[in-house]
Amino acid sequence: MTTQSTAGKRLAAVFIGDEVSAAGWRLAGVESWSPDPGQEESRLAQALATAQLVLLTSQMAGRLSPGVLESALRTTTPLVLLVPDVRGQSDPPNLTALIRGKLGLGT
């Protein structure tokens, strides 16, 4: 697996998720990783260090400790986004509904 070019440039994007979803992202030209159980946090750390954009399935995010996930989502560089898996088994949270709820605007 290649993580950086010899010129030291950062990867444009890294996808971290299940194998089926990773295959689709790989076909689109995105570096894609499907970590074994217990390796999620180390692979996320590697992606944060080598990519400009990190795409993480909600299912994979659920396997991370809450502190690690929150820290990753708060970073501005690289940008970390939660995406649905290809099977639709675990959708990312509805951020609009969450924000509206926090503001007391209902759903």
Backbone as CSV, one residue per row, in Angstrom:
resi,resn,N_x,N_y,N_z,CA_x,CA_y,CA_z,C_x,C_y,C_z
1,MET,0.842,-1.174,0.000,0.000,0.000,0.000,0.889,1.238,0.000
2,THR,0.591,2.185,-0.855,1.327,3.427,-0.935,0.584,4.492,-0.153
3,THR,1.309,5.217,0.699,0.649,6.268,1.468,1.092,7.655,1.060
4,GLN,2.302,7.808,0.545,2.761,9.095,0.060,3.663,8.883,-1.138
5,SER,3.651,9.867,-2.028,4.525,9.774,-3.187,5.957,10.034,-2.738
6,THR,6.896,9.760,-3.620,8.293,9.966,-3.276,8.608,11.440,-3.114
7,ALA,7.792,12.322,-3.686,8.004,13.754,-3.534,7.468,14.260,-2.190
8,GLY,6.855,13.386,-1.384,6.352,13.773,-0.081,4.995,14.456,-0.117
9,LYS,4.317,14.400,-1.246,2.997,15.021,-1.340,1.983,14.183,-0.579
10,ARG,0.981,14.874,-0.019,-0.083,14.181,0.693,-1.040,13.558,-0.310
11,LEU,-1.650,12.452,0.098,-2.686,11.830,-0.711,-3.873,12.776,-0.802
12,ALA,-4.555,12.766,-1.924,-5.733,13.621,-2.060,-6.825,13.165,-1.102
13,ALA,-7.096,11.856,-1.062,-8.169,11.340,-0.216,-7.880,9.905,0.189
14,VAL,-8.395,9.544,1.352,-8.331,8.170,1.840,-9.723,7.787,2.320
15,PHE,-10.198,6.627,1.887,-11.465,6.077,2.352,-11.154,4.977,3.345
16,ILE,-11.877,4.966,4.477,-11.732,3.901,5.467,-13.125,3.336,5.725
17,GLY,-13.302,2.049,5.421,-14.608,1.437,5.622,-14.588,-0.034,5.271
18,ASP,-15.787,-0.589,5.088,-15.903,-2.017,4.785,-15.319,-2.323,3.403
19,GLU,-15.029,-3.598,3.169,-14.358,-4.015,1.936,-15.174,-3.738,0.678
20,VAL,-16.487,-3.930,0.740,-17.327,-3.715,-0.442,-17.343,-2.238,-0.822
21,SER,-17.549,-1.370,0.163,-17.539,0.071,-0.111,-16.157,0.515,-0.581
22,ALA,-15.116,-0.034,0.036,-13.747,0.322,-0.337,-13.469,-0.019,-1.798
23,ALA,-14.015,-1.128,-2.271,-13.810,-1.507,-3.673,-14.377,-0.446,-4.603
24,GLY,-15.544,0.089,-4.275,-16.133,1.148,-5.098,-15.297,2.411,-5.089
25,TRP,-14.845,2.814,-3.911,-14.009,4.007,-3.827,-12.677,3.789,-4.551
26,ARG,-12.141,2.574,-4.471,-10.892,2.259,-5.156,-11.061,2.382,-6.667
27,LEU,-12.214,1.930,-7.180,-12.490,2.065,-8.614,-12.559,3.527,-9.043
28,ALA,-12.938,4.394,-8.111,-13.007,5.830,-8.395,-11.647,6.513,-8.225
29,GLY,-10.630,5.733,-7.898,-9.281,6.276,-7.797,-8.888,6.766,-6.415
30,VAL,-9.661,6.405,-5.403,-9.375,6.838,-4.032,-8.634,5.735,-3.294
31,GLU,-7.578,6.109,-2.594,-6.874,5.157,-1.727,-7.874,4.647,-0.701
32,SER,-8.035,3.330,-0.596,-9.091,2.757,0.246,-8.537,1.699,1.177
33,TRP,-8.935,1.796,2.438,-8.459,0.871,3.457,-9.635,0.245,4.175
34,SER,-9.529,-1.039,4.455,-10.517,-1.787,5.247,-9.779,-2.436,6.410
35,PRO,-9.634,-1.708,7.501,-8.832,-2.233,8.612,-9.488,-3.416,9.316
36,ASP,-8.648,-4.307,9.802,-9.116,-5.429,10.611,-9.598,-4.889,11.954
37,PRO,-10.487,-5.623,12.631,-10.930,-5.193,13.957,-9.732,-4.931,14.878
38,GLY,-9.772,-3.803,15.564,-8.685,-3.409,16.447,-7.660,-2.504,15.789
39,GLN,-7.698,-2.405,14.462,-6.739,-1.572,13.726,-7.331,-0.243,13.268
40,GLU,-8.592,0.012,13.601,-9.290,1.200,13.099,-8.605,2.503,13.501
41,GLU,-8.245,2.615,14.775,-7.672,3.874,15.249,-6.295,4.133,14.668
42,SER,-5.489,3.091,14.501,-4.160,3.300,13.911,-4.268,3.670,12.435
43,ARG,-5.228,3.076,11.727,-5.407,3.428,10.311,-5.950,4.847,10.167
44,LEU,-6.840,5.248,11.074,-7.332,6.625,11.043,-6.186,7.595,11.297
45,ALA,-5.349,7.296,12.272,-4.195,8.153,12.559,-3.285,8.258,11.339
46,GLN,-3.082,7.146,10.653,-2.252,7.156,9.443,-2.899,8.011,8.362
47,ALA,-4.214,7.889,8.196,-4.921,8.689,7.199,-4.848,10.171,7.538
48,LEU,-5.008,10.508,8.806,-4.934,11.914,9.218,-3.561,12.507,8.935
49,ALA,-2.531,11.671,8.994,-1.170,12.145,8.765,-0.797,12.214,7.293
50,THR,-1.536,11.507,6.422,-1.097,11.406,5.034,-2.085,11.919,3.995
51,ALA,-3.303,12.258,4.384,-4.319,12.623,3.389,-4.828,14.044,3.587
52,GLN,-5.369,14.604,2.505,-6.000,15.916,2.563,-7.486,15.786,2.890
53,LEU,-8.066,14.614,2.614,-9.469,14.332,2.873,-9.577,12.890,3.354
54,VAL,-10.311,12.684,4.454,-10.522,11.341,4.982,-12.023,11.065,4.946
55,LEU,-12.405,10.009,4.240,-13.795,9.566,4.145,-13.938,8.325,5.014
56,LEU,-14.883,8.373,5.942,-15.027,7.321,6.937,-16.480,6.887,6.983
57,THR,-16.740,5.579,6.841,-18.129,5.136,6.927,-18.619,5.270,8.368
58,SER,-19.919,5.446,8.500,-20.516,5.551,9.835,-20.267,4.282,10.631
59,GLN,-20.328,3.146,9.958,-20.086,1.871,10.624,-18.666,1.822,11.190
60,MET,-17.691,2.285,10.406,-16.305,2.303,10.876,-16.143,3.319,12.001
61,ALA,-16.827,4.447,11.899,-16.771,5.466,12.950,-17.293,4.900,14.264
62,GLY,-18.288,4.020,14.192,-18.842,3.401,15.386,-17.871,2.467,16.076
63,ARG,-16.848,2.040,15.372,-15.840,1.150,15.954,-14.701,1.922,16.612
64,LEU,-14.719,3.256,16.494,-13.694,4.096,17.106,-14.150,4.543,18.483
65,SER,-13.196,4.835,19.355,-13.575,5.387,20.653,-14.134,6.793,20.421
66,PRO,-15.119,7.202,21.226,-15.754,8.501,21.013,-14.775,9.674,20.991
67,GLY,-13.766,9.650,21.845,-12.790,10.739,21.879,-11.979,10.841,20.598
68,VAL,-11.579,9.696,20.076,-10.801,9.677,18.831,-11.649,10.187,17.674
69,LEU,-12.893,9.727,17.599,-13.780,10.159,16.525,-14.050,11.656,16.616
70,GLU,-14.377,12.135,17.799,-14.679,13.559,17.959,-13.483,14.423,17.590
71,SER,-12.313,14.012,18.018,-11.092,14.752,17.691,-10.866,14.799,16.181
72,ALA,-11.065,13.677,15.510,-10.872,13.620,14.062,-11.880,14.508,13.329
73,LEU,-13.131,14.488,13.785,-14.164,15.282,13.125,-13.976,16.776,13.344
74,ARG,-13.288,17.150,14.400,-13.062,18.570,14.690,-11.874,19.152,13.941
75,THR,-11.036,18.308,13.382,-9.878,18.832,12.661,-10.329,19.538,11.391
76,THR,-9.567,20.520,10.991,-9.867,21.207,9.731,-8.947,20.736,8.615
77,THR,-7.797,20.214,8.990,-6.875,19.671,8.008,-6.301,18.388,8.550
78,PRO,-6.580,17.278,7.968,-7.448,17.085,6.811,-8.925,17.124,7.219
79,LEU,-9.751,17.372,6.245,-11.186,17.322,6.451,-11.601,15.859,6.594
80,VAL,-12.410,15.557,7.613,-12.888,14.195,7.845,-14.406,14.200,7.664
81,LEU,-14.890,13.354,6.768,-16.315,13.278,6.489,-16.835,11.874,6.726
82,LEU,-18.035,11.779,7.315,-18.711,10.493,7.460,-19.568,10.266,6.229
83,VAL,-19.461,9.081,5.658,-20.220,8.739,4.453,-20.960,7.422,4.677
84,PRO,-22.078,7.217,3.977,-22.779,5.929,4.106,-21.987,4.824,3.416
85,ASP,-22.191,3.590,3.886,-21.556,2.476,3.188,-22.400,2.115,1.964
86,VAL,-21.831,1.357,1.059,-22.485,1.047,-0.211,-23.777,0.250,-0.022
87,ARG,-23.858,-0.513,1.049,-25.045,-1.330,1.303,-26.154,-0.555,2.014
88,GLY,-25.874,0.657,2.462,-26.855,1.455,3.170,-27.174,0.929,4.556
89,GLN,-26.261,0.159,5.137,-26.499,-0.446,6.444,-26.335,0.549,7.586
90,SER,-25.540,1.570,7.379,-25.271,2.519,8.452,-25.105,3.903,7.850
91,ASP,-26.158,4.705,7.928,-26.103,6.051,7.375,-25.467,7.006,8.374
92,PRO,-24.796,8.059,7.869,-24.256,9.066,8.778,-25.394,9.814,9.464
93,PRO,-25.106,10.467,10.582,-26.164,11.194,11.278,-26.690,12.352,10.434
94,ASN,-27.947,12.696,10.635,-28.567,13.824,9.950,-28.141,15.085,10.688
95,LEU,-27.111,15.752,10.180,-26.555,16.905,10.871,-27.545,18.062,10.946
96,THR,-28.360,18.232,9.913,-29.347,19.304,9.929,-30.318,19.120,11.085
97,ALA,-30.815,17.901,11.263,-31.749,17.624,12.358,-31.070,17.810,13.715
98,LEU,-29.817,17.393,13.825,-29.089,17.562,15.085,-28.927,19.040,15.445
99,ILE,-28.547,19.841,14.471,-28.342,21.273,14.710,-29.670,21.951,15.048
100,ARG,-30.697,21.625,14.286,-32.036,22.211,14.558,-32.508,21.837,15.964
101,GLY,-32.257,20.607,16.371,-32.632,20.168,17.709,-31.881,20.931,18.789
102,LYS,-30.569,21.131,18.583,-29.753,21.869,19.548,-30.213,23.318,19.662
103,LEU,-30.691,23.875,18.549,-31.152,25.264,18.542,-32.599,25.396,19.021
104,GLY,-33.244,24.260,19.281,-34.623,24.287,19.751,-35.629,24.569,18.655
105,LEU,-35.259,24.270,17.423,-36.136,24.528,16.283,-36.968,23.329,15.891
106,GLY,-36.884,22.250,16.652,-37.662,21.044,16.328,-37.083,20.307,15.152
107,THR,-37.867,19.372,14.621,-37.366,18.586,13.487,-38.129,18.888,12.237
